[in-house]
């Protein structure tokens, strides 16, 4: 999944809150 969306990994690191929202 990370390989398909490497950009997401960067966003999660910059804004962990976004990860919770996406999940």
Buried (B, 14 or more C-beta within 10 A) or exposed (E): EEEEEEEBEEEBEEEEEEEEEEE
